[in-house]
Amino acid sequence: MDARFRDDPNFNLLLEAAAALEELREQLGEAEDMLALIEDKWVAGKK
């Protein structure tokens, strides 16, 4: 990594934000999977 960026506090904040965003994406994926399971069970119960 370029030394100019390593010492820039804004760049470090950007890296932290990117990591947090990735974590949120993973959590959203898990929530979507759970919602799909609930929906499948609900639809199966309607038949």
Secondary structure, 3 states (H helix, E strand, C coil): CCHHHHCCHHHHHHHHHHHHHHHHHHHHHHHHHHHHHHHHHHHHHHC
